[in-house]
Amino acid sequence: MIFEKRTERIFLAIFFLVALCIPLFLEQNSFFVGKATTVLILAVFVMSLDFLVGRVGLVTLGHALFYGLGGYLFVIITPEYEAVNFWLYALAILAISALVALVVGVVVLRTSGIYFIMITLAISQMVYYFFFDSLDFGGNDGLFIFMKPDTSVFGVNFLNLDNPTHFYYLALLAVAVTLVAIKVILRSRFGRIVEASRLNPQRTEALGYNIFAFRLISYIIGSTLAAYAGLLFALQYGYVNPQFMTWEMSGTALVMSILGGMGTIYGALLGTITYEGLQYFFEHMSEDWMLFMGGAIILMVLLLRKGLAGYLEKLLEK
């Protein structure tokens, strides 16, 4: 069983049951369906970061590089006014993102600790300013997506991405696939070696395992998942710009992961939902919403040392 903990199984059962029904109750309100879709896409991004930080031990502030790359690659490689096949181009974008992650990973994984954080941040900011200053890629305004792709398989079109409800279910599918994929990886022999390399790298290396190779593969997996989340976000809103790649984006995702419970994976869902819910609430409560938001996050981090997932496990695993 890939979901070992009782708390995890209960939460995910409730989450997916509610998530499947949300469009049925909000079908007439496209704003909230769109907001829920954004939360799901961000959850994919946060899960990919939680995998790297919480389970591989790679704390990075440059993860947003791949989030933005996913959107930019779609605009760059697709015809401007032609509806391409989503699945084929998504695979192509994931493959290119994996190749970029391989190159970046070979460089950054030669460092560790604070040096790893700084070099990932530096590379991310370099790419950010490249797109920010490039007129060919729209500069600060970014690029627009004029035609959303079709999702047909052998001539049968299952989802119309111009329909907010259909896009919501595509994002929900991405959450489910990402969650299951990460859990399967962690339960595998590969995942156990990665876990061991995080807990005791010297002993793992003494057993004959190439820690660098395992961390590099993990870095590629996490970065590729982030690129897929960025692709979905760009398709939802019809544009991509350099703000997708800022260190603030990486920092926000890290806060969501910490709120949910670092390394739990399903906690990334909890953290994303909580963070976005608090932001929506405080934005509509006061013009000084950032002050209240910051205070709430500080209070939650102090009170919930193991995040929301840790608190739930404390209640339900007795």
SULHU-V439937 format. One record per backbone hydrogen bond with DSSP energy under -1.0 kcal/mol. NH is the residue of the N-H (numbers start at 1). CO is the residue of the C=O. If there is no record, write none. Layout:
NH|CO  NH|CO
//
This chain:
9|5  10|6  11|7  12|8  13|9  14|10  15|11  16|12  17|13  18|14  19|15  20|16  22|18  25|21  26|22  29|26  33|29  34|30  35|31  36|32  37|33  38|34  39|35  40|36  41|37  42|38  43|39  44|40  45|41  46|42  47|43  48|44  49|45  50|46  51|47  52|48  53|49  54|50  55|51  56|51  58|52  65|62  66|63  68|64  69|65  70|66  72|68  73|69  74|70  75|71  76|72  77|73  78|74  86|150  89|85  90|86  91|87  92|88  93|89  94|90  95|91  96|92  97|93  98|94  99|95  100|96  101|97  102|98  103|99  104|100  105|101  106|102  107|103  108|104  109|105  110|107  111|108  115|112  117|113  118|114  119|115  120|116  121|117  122|118  123|119  124|120  125|121  126|122  127|123  128|124  129|125  130|126  131|127  132|128  133|129  138|135  139|134  141|138  143|240  145|238  150|84  153|156  156|153  163|160  167|163  168|164  169|165  170|166  171|167  172|168  173|169  174|170  175|171  176|172  177|173  178|174  179|175  180|176  181|177  182|178  183|179  184|180  185|181  186|182  187|183  191|185  192|188  193|189  194|190  195|191  196|192  197|193  198|194  199|195  200|196  204|200  205|201  206|202  207|203  208|205  209|204  211|209  214|210  215|211  216|212  217|213  218|214  219|215  220|216  221|217  222|218  223|219  224|220  225|221  226|222  227|223  228|224  229|225  230|226  231|227  232|228  233|229  234|230  235|231  236|232  237|233  238|234  240|143  244|241  245|242  250|246  251|247  252|248  253|249  254|250  255|251  256|252  257|253  258|254  259|255  260|256  261|257  264|261  266|264  268|265  270|266  271|267  272|268  273|269  274|270  275|271  276|272  277|273  278|274  279|275  280|276  281|277  282|278  283|279  284|280  286|282  291|288  292|288  293|289  294|290  295|291  296|292  297|293  298|294  299|295  300|296  301|297  302|298  303|299  304|300  307|304  308|259  309|260  310|306  311|307  312|308  313|309  314|310  315|311  316|312  317|313
//
